[in-house]
Amino acid sequence: MATRRTELRFTNYKDIIQDIQRLQQSGYEMTGKWNLGQICRHLSFYWKGSLDGFTVQLPWIIRATLGRMILKSSLKETIRKPGGQTAPQSVFAAEPDDREAVAEAIALLQRLDQNTAKLHPSALFGEVTNDQWKTLHCNHAGHHLSFLVPKGA
C-alpha cells in the first residue's frame, strides 16, 4: 500500500474524466479502503442525484442549519481527512471489474459538463447553484481520487 495521497484540485469535469481514465489505464496504488470502481460508484451517486434528483432529502431544518455550515467548508476544501460520514446508500462493495463503474462515472461527468438546466437540490445542502454544484463535485472527486496514486508517480 502506498504511504502518501496525491493532492488533486479539479476545476472542471473534463479534468476528472482524464484522471479517472489515467488511473484505469496505468493502474494505481490504494492509500485508502476504496478502489477506483468503488470511488466511481460513490461519486456517481452524487453526480446522478444532482442531475436527476435524489430519492431522499434530509429534513429542512438540517439542510437550513447544519447543511449550510457544511456547504461553506465543502466549497473551500478539496482535501479532507479520511473516514468522514457519508450516506450509506453511496457506499459500494468492490467489484471484480471496474469498467462498468468507470463508464457510468464518465457518462455522468459528460452529462454534467454539457448540462445547461438547473441542477437538483442537494440532499444535505438544499438549493445550490450549478456553479456551486460544480465546485462541490470537483472537490469531492479530488478528495476521493487523491487516495489512488498512479503507478510510477
C-alpha positions as CSV (number, residue, x, y, z in Angstrom):
1,M,0.0,0.0,0.0
2,A,1.3,3.5,-0.9
3,T,2.1,5.8,2.0
4,R,1.0,9.1,0.6
5,R,-2.0,10.5,-1.1
6,T,-1.9,12.8,-4.1
7,E,-3.2,16.3,-3.9
8,L,-5.8,16.9,-6.6
9,R,-7.6,20.1,-7.4
10,F,-10.1,19.8,-10.2
11,T,-11.8,22.9,-11.7
12,N,-13.9,21.2,-14.3
13,Y,-15.5,17.8,-15.2
14,K,-13.1,17.1,-18.1
15,D,-10.1,17.0,-15.8
16,I,-11.9,14.5,-13.5
17,I,-12.6,12.3,-16.6
18,Q,-8.9,12.5,-17.6
19,D,-7.8,11.5,-14.1
20,I,-10.2,8.5,-13.9
21,Q,-9.1,7.3,-17.4
22,R,-5.4,7.7,-16.5
23,L,-5.9,5.7,-13.3
24,Q,-7.8,3.0,-15.1
25,Q,-5.2,2.7,-17.9
26,S,-2.0,3.0,-15.9
27,G,-3.1,1.4,-12.7
28,Y,-2.7,2.8,-9.2
29,E,-1.8,2.1,-5.6
30,M,-4.6,2.5,-3.0
31,T,-3.8,4.6,0.1
32,G,-7.4,4.1,1.4
33,K,-10.0,1.5,1.5
34,W,-11.8,2.0,-1.8
35,N,-10.6,1.1,-5.3
36,L,-11.4,3.0,-8.5
37,G,-14.7,1.3,-9.1
38,Q,-15.9,1.9,-5.6
39,I,-14.9,5.6,-5.8
40,C,-16.6,6.0,-9.2
41,R,-19.8,4.4,-7.9
42,H,-19.7,6.7,-4.8
43,L,-19.1,9.8,-6.8
44,S,-21.7,8.8,-9.4
45,F,-24.4,8.6,-6.7
46,Y,-24.0,12.3,-6.1
47,W,-23.5,13.3,-9.7
48,K,-26.6,11.4,-10.7
49,G,-28.5,12.9,-7.8
50,S,-27.6,16.5,-8.9
51,L,-28.7,15.7,-12.5
52,D,-31.8,13.5,-11.9
53,G,-32.8,14.3,-8.3
54,F,-32.1,12.5,-5.0
55,T,-34.6,9.9,-3.7
56,V,-34.2,11.2,-0.2
57,Q,-33.8,14.7,1.3
58,L,-32.7,15.4,4.8
59,P,-35.2,17.4,6.9
60,W,-35.4,21.1,6.0
61,I,-34.1,22.1,9.4
62,I,-30.9,20.1,8.9
63,R,-30.4,21.5,5.4
64,A,-31.0,25.0,6.6
65,T,-28.6,24.8,9.6
66,L,-26.0,22.1,9.6
67,G,-26.2,21.7,5.8
68,R,-25.5,25.4,5.1
69,M,-22.5,25.3,7.5
70,I,-21.0,22.2,5.9
71,L,-21.7,23.8,2.4
72,K,-19.3,26.7,3.2
73,S,-16.4,24.4,4.1
74,S,-17.2,22.0,1.3
75,L,-16.9,24.8,-1.3
76,K,-13.4,25.6,0.0
77,E,-11.8,22.3,0.9
78,T,-10.5,19.8,-1.6
79,I,-8.5,17.7,0.8
80,R,-10.4,16.2,3.8
81,K,-9.4,13.8,6.4
82,P,-10.3,10.2,5.7
83,G,-13.1,8.5,7.4
84,G,-15.8,11.1,7.2
85,Q,-19.5,10.3,7.3
86,T,-21.4,9.7,4.1
87,A,-24.8,8.4,3.0
88,P,-24.8,4.6,3.4
89,Q,-26.5,4.2,0.0
90,S,-23.4,5.9,-1.6
91,V,-21.0,3.2,-0.3
92,F,-20.5,0.2,-2.6
93,A,-18.7,-3.2,-2.4
94,A,-15.7,-3.8,-4.6
95,E,-16.4,-5.4,-7.9
96,P,-14.1,-7.8,-9.8
97,D,-14.1,-5.4,-12.8
98,D,-14.4,-1.6,-12.5
99,R,-15.1,-0.9,-16.2
100,E,-18.8,-0.5,-15.8
101,A,-18.4,1.8,-12.8
102,V,-15.8,3.9,-14.7
103,A,-18.1,4.1,-17.8
104,E,-21.0,5.2,-15.7
105,A,-18.9,7.9,-14.0
106,I,-17.6,9.2,-17.3
107,A,-21.1,9.3,-18.8
108,L,-22.4,11.3,-15.8
109,L,-19.5,13.7,-15.9
110,Q,-20.1,14.3,-19.6
111,R,-23.8,15.0,-18.9
112,L,-22.8,17.4,-16.2
113,D,-20.3,19.1,-18.5
114,Q,-23.0,19.6,-21.2
115,N,-25.8,20.5,-18.8
116,T,-27.4,23.9,-19.0
117,A,-30.6,23.2,-17.0
118,K,-30.8,24.0,-13.2
119,L,-29.5,21.0,-11.2
120,H,-31.5,19.4,-8.5
121,P,-31.2,20.4,-4.8
122,S,-28.6,18.6,-2.6
123,A,-30.0,16.2,-0.1
124,L,-27.8,17.8,2.6
125,F,-27.3,21.4,1.4
126,G,-30.7,22.1,-0.2
127,E,-30.7,24.6,-3.1
128,V,-27.3,25.3,-4.6
129,T,-26.3,26.9,-7.9
130,N,-24.9,25.0,-10.8
131,D,-21.5,26.7,-10.2
132,Q,-21.7,25.6,-6.5
133,W,-22.5,22.0,-7.6
134,K,-19.5,22.1,-10.0
135,T,-17.2,23.1,-7.2
136,L,-18.7,20.6,-4.8
137,H,-18.4,17.8,-7.4
138,C,-14.8,18.8,-8.3
139,N,-13.8,19.0,-4.6
140,H,-15.5,15.7,-3.8
141,A,-13.8,13.9,-6.7
142,G,-10.4,15.4,-5.7
143,H,-10.8,14.1,-2.2
144,H,-11.7,10.6,-3.1
145,L,-9.4,10.2,-6.1
146,S,-6.5,11.5,-4.0
147,F,-6.5,8.1,-2.3
148,L,-5.4,6.5,-5.6
149,V,-1.7,7.1,-6.5
150,P,-1.0,6.4,-10.2
151,K,1.6,3.7,-10.7
152,G,5.0,5.3,-11.3
153,A,4.1,8.5,-9.5
